[in-house]
Amino acid sequence: MPLPGGLRLEPVDARDVAARIARLALGAPAGLVPDLAGPRVYRIGDLVRGYLHATGKRRPTVPLPLPGAAGRAYREGTNLGGAGTTGGARTWEDFLADRVGGAAVSPRRAGAAG
């Protein structure tokens, strides 16, 4: 299983997105609102390993560098919410426990710089 190097993500649960959209649709006009992201930043390897553990699958992983401007942007974290982003409530571990039914390995938490 390829693991793109330097890729960090903030997975956000669909229920958090739906609740946010409903609040915005039913509320007063708000103009531009903060972006919504998940409550934690994860390295792609931590997400993959948590999924594999929760599903009982074993797969070899292979680091895969992301070349070019897109790879550089991901390594720099430009895809992450950053300051002013609203965080969702459900974590990747919560998602795995609900959807897969297995106990997810708690991946190490990746900071915005790491």
Helices and strands as residue ranges (DSSP letters): E 2-4, E 8-9, H 14-26, E 36-37, E 42-43, H 44-55, E 62-64, H 68-76, E 86-87, H 92-99
